[in-house]
Amino acid sequence: MAYNLKVLLDEVIKEYGYNKGYIKPNIRWSNFNRLYSFGEYRYWDNTIEISHFLNDKKINVETLKSVIYHEYLHQ
């Protein structure tokens, strides 16, 4: 793996703020390359799932953090 999603989620929360009143979501790579979306927030198990397609050093870390932030906002 190229990126540690838990570290990136912590950076996003530190930069943009914690969702008060909510439990910090779990975050993980999807088991397959989601080509129709880069990520998904699954409310039923409080998990952010990121497309394995983005787990590549060719992907800028800020791009990945923007996907994480977008999914975090769905919480």
Beta strands, then each sheet from edge to edge (+ up, - down):
strand 1: 26-29
strand 2: 39-42
strand 3: 47-50
sheet 1: 1+ 3+ 2-
end
